[in-house]
Amino acid sequence: MSLFQLILVALIQGLTEFLPVSSSGHLILLPSLTGMQDQGQAIDVAVHIGTLFAVILFFWADVRIAAGGMGRLVRGKVDTQGARLAFHLAIATIPVVIFGLILKLTGIDALLRSVALIGWTMLIFGLVLYWVDQKGATMKTAPDWSTKDAFIMGLWQAIALIPGTSRSGATISGARQLGYAREDAAKLSMLMSIPTIIASGAALGADVLGTADMQLAKDSAIAAAFAFVAALLALSLMMRLLKSVSFTPYVIYRIFLGIALLAFAYS
């Protein structure tokens, strides 16, 4: 794979993983619309690792609290802020793990990679995000995150396994529908991505284990590094913009891209 394609894949993954515009949809579209070769699962694992380190670094204060509570959670105690956060992150991850296994074992995941499907999900879930963002109340903040809300947001995250839906877009939609303020909705969505990326990375990594060579390892390192930088920039930009603007700019992008993809698919 050329250096240009490696960097392009890494930048697409890094910039779109945490913005509500669907990273998986964009990565599927890249070879479909440009004729480039598919980047393969090893590079997918690498760019996921890059974005994982980015979100951990950006939300390090919260990650440290959750990590500190893991010990008490393992002992069956959910009596501290860290243990509660770790518990809720685990609850929010259960639906996506179960749904992901079902899609993989049944082979349905391979059927969900069409341009038409991505066009529809990009458009429909963009409109869903706009509706809940405009109509949603702002009565809750991140510290109000409950077990029930974590599970509901986990269901939204599971739906996002359909390409074009957007993991961050779906979970933010779920949080806004539950009444969380924009910044808090985004923060919870980003924290939820950590165990989800670890789970998906482990699943992908198991498939490529033992097939990597030195050149692939170098390509993966380059992809991971660029994905890390791009994801960190995207996170910083979105969290800063949410202090003054809504999610509407991302919705507009999704609508235009969805319409363009549908026109391309049905032409």
C-alpha positions in Angstrom: 0.0 0.0 0.0 1.4 3.4 -0.9 2.3 6.0 1.7 -0.3 8.3 0.3 -3.1 5.8 0.8 -1.9 4.9 4.3 -2.0 8.6 5.4 -5.3 9.1 3.7 -6.9 6.2 5.5 -5.4 7.3 8.8 -6.6 10.9 8.4 -10.1 9.7 7.4 -10.3 7.4 10.4 -8.8 9.9 12.8 -11.0 12.8 11.7 -14.2 10.9 11.5 -14.0 8.5 14.4 -15.2 11.0 17.0 -17.2 13.4 14.8 -20.8 12.4 14.3 -20.3 11.6 10.6 -19.4 7.8 10.6 -15.8 6.7 10.2 -16.7 3.2 9.1 -18.9 4.6 6.4 -16.1 6.8 5.1 -13.6 4.0 5.1 -15.9 1.7 3.2 -16.6 4.5 0.7 -12.9 5.1 0.0 -12.2 2.0 -2.1 -15.8 2.0 -3.4 -15.6 5.5 -4.9 -11.9 5.8 -5.7 -10.9 2.3 -6.9 -8.2 2.1 -4.3 -7.4 -1.3 -2.8 -9.1 -2.1 0.5 -6.7 -1.2 3.3 -7.2 -4.6 5.1 -7.8 -5.5 8.7 -4.3 -4.9 9.9 -4.4 -1.3 9.0 -8.0 -1.1 10.5 -6.5 -2.3 13.8 -3.7 0.2 13.6 -5.9 3.3 13.0 -8.2 2.1 15.7 -5.3 2.0 18.1 -4.3 5.5 17.1 -7.7 6.9 17.8 -7.9 4.9 21.1 -4.7 6.6 22.4 -6.1 10.0 21.2 -9.3 9.7 23.2 -7.5 8.4 26.3 -5.1 11.3 26.2 -7.8 13.9 25.6 -10.0 12.6 28.5 -7.2 11.4 30.7 -8.7 12.9 33.9 -11.9 10.8 33.4 -10.0 7.7 32.2 -7.8 7.8 35.3 -10.8 8.0 37.6 -12.5 5.0 35.8 -9.2 3.0 35.9 -8.9 3.8 39.6 -12.3 2.4 40.2 -11.7 -0.9 38.3 -10.3 -2.6 41.4 -13.4 -1.9 43.5 -15.6 -2.9 40.6 -13.8 -6.3 40.2 -14.5 -6.9 43.9 -18.2 -6.2 43.3 -18.3 -2.8 44.8 -19.8 0.2 43.0 -19.4 2.8 45.8 -17.0 5.3 44.4 -17.1 7.7 41.5 -14.5 5.7 39.6 -16.2 2.4 40.2 -19.6 3.8 39.0 -18.0 5.3 35.9 -16.2 2.0 35.1 -19.5 0.1 35.7 -21.5 2.3 33.5 -19.0 2.1 30.7 -19.1 -1.7 30.9 -22.9 -1.7 30.8 -22.9 0.6 27.8 -20.5 -1.7 26.0 -22.5 -4.9 26.4 -25.1 -4.3 23.6 -22.5 -3.4 21.0 -20.5 -6.5 21.8 -23.5 -8.8 21.6 -24.8 -7.2 18.4 -21.4 -7.2 16.9 -20.9 -10.9 17.5 -24.3 -11.6 16.0 -23.4 -9.7 12.8 -20.0 -11.3 12.5 -21.2 -14.9 13.2 -24.1 -14.7 10.8 -22.1 -12.9 8.1 -24.5 -10.1 7.9 -21.7 -7.5 8.5 -20.3 -8.3 5.0 -23.7 -7.4 3.5 -23.8 -4.0 5.1 -21.1 -2.3 3.0 -23.1 -0.9 0.1 -23.0 2.7 -1.0 -26.8 2.9 -1.0 -27.1 1.7 2.6 -24.5 4.2 3.7 -26.3 6.9 1.9 -29.6 6.1 3.6 -28.1 5.8 7.1 -26.0 8.9 6.6 -29.1 10.9 5.7 -31.6 9.3 8.2 -29.4 9.3 11.3 -28.2 12.8 10.4 -31.8 14.0 10.6 -32.3 12.0 13.8 -29.3 13.8 15.3 -30.7 17.2 14.3 -34.1 16.4 15.7 -32.9 15.3 19.2 -30.3 18.0 19.3 -32.9 20.7 18.7 -35.7 19.2 20.8 -33.6 17.6 23.6 -33.6 19.1 27.0 -30.4 20.0 28.8 -31.3 19.0 32.4 -28.5 16.4 32.8 -24.7 16.6 33.0 -22.1 13.8 32.8 -22.1 13.2 36.6 -25.8 12.3 36.3 -25.1 9.3 34.1 -27.1 6.4 35.5 -27.1 2.7 34.8 -30.3 3.0 32.9 -29.0 5.8 30.7 -25.8 3.9 30.1 -27.7 0.9 28.8 -29.9 3.0 26.6 -26.9 4.8 25.1 -25.4 1.3 24.7 -28.3 0.3 22.5 -27.8 3.4 20.4 -24.2 2.4 20.0 -25.1 -1.1 18.9 -27.3 0.4 16.1 -24.2 2.3 14.9 -22.6 -1.0 13.8 -24.6 -0.4 10.6 -22.2 1.5 8.4 -23.0 5.2 7.9 -24.9 5.5 11.2 -21.9 6.8 13.2 -21.0 5.5 16.6 -20.5 9.0 18.0 -23.5 10.4 16.2 -25.8 7.6 17.5 -24.6 7.8 21.1 -24.7 11.6 21.1 -28.3 11.3 19.8 -29.2 8.9 22.6 -27.6 11.2 25.2 -29.4 14.3 23.9 -32.7 12.4 23.8 -32.1 11.5 27.4 -31.6 15.2 28.3 -27.8 15.6 28.5 -26.3 18.9 27.6 -24.3 18.9 24.3 -20.8 18.9 25.8 -21.7 16.3 28.3 -23.4 14.1 25.6 -20.2 14.3 23.5 -18.0 13.6 26.5 -20.0 10.5 27.5 -20.0 9.3 23.9 -16.2 9.7 23.7 -15.7 7.8 27.0 -18.0 5.0 25.7 -15.7 4.7 22.6 -12.8 3.5 24.7 -14.0 0.0 25.7 -15.8 -0.3 22.3 -12.6 0.5 20.3 -10.7 -2.0 22.5 -13.3 -4.7 21.9 -13.4 -4.1 18.1 -9.6 -3.8 17.9 -9.3 -7.2 19.8 -11.8 -8.8 17.4 -10.0 -7.5 14.3 -6.6 -8.3 15.8 -7.5 -11.9 16.4 -8.2 -12.2 12.7 -4.8 -10.8 11.6 -2.7 -12.4 14.3 0.2 -14.3 12.8 -0.2 -12.8 9.3 1.7 -9.6 9.8 5.2 -9.1 8.4 7.8 -6.3 8.9 6.5 -4.1 6.1 2.9 -4.4 7.3 4.2 -3.6 10.8 5.8 -0.4 9.5 2.7 0.6 7.6 0.6 0.0 10.6 2.8 2.2 12.8 2.6 5.0 10.2 -1.2 4.7 10.0 -1.6 4.6 13.8 0.6 7.7 14.3 -1.4 9.8 11.7 -4.7 8.5 13.0 -3.7 9.6 16.5 -2.8 13.1 15.5 -6.0 13.5 13.3 -8.2 12.2 16.1 -6.7 14.5 18.7 -7.3 17.5 16.4 -10.9 16.4 15.7 -11.7 15.9 19.4 -10.2 19.3 20.3 -12.1 21.0 17.5 -15.5 19.4 18.3 -15.4 20.0 22.0 -14.3 23.6 21.5 -17.1 24.2 18.9 -19.8 22.7 21.2 -19.3 25.6 23.6 -20.8 28.0 21.0 -22.5 25.9 18.3 -24.8 22.9 18.0 -24.4 19.7 16.0 -26.1 21.3 12.9 -22.9 21.7 10.9 -22.3 18.0 11.0 -25.9 17.3 10.2 -25.7 19.5 7.1 -22.6 17.6 6.0 -24.3 14.2 6.5 -27.4 15.3 4.6 -25.4 16.5 1.6 -23.2 13.4 1.6 -26.2 11.1 2.0 -28.0 12.7 -0.9 -24.8 12.5 -3.1 -24.3 8.9 -2.2 -27.9 7.9 -3.0 -27.7 9.8 -6.3 -24.5 7.9 -7.1 -25.9 4.5 -6.0 -29.1 4.8 -8.0 -27.7 6.4 -11.1 
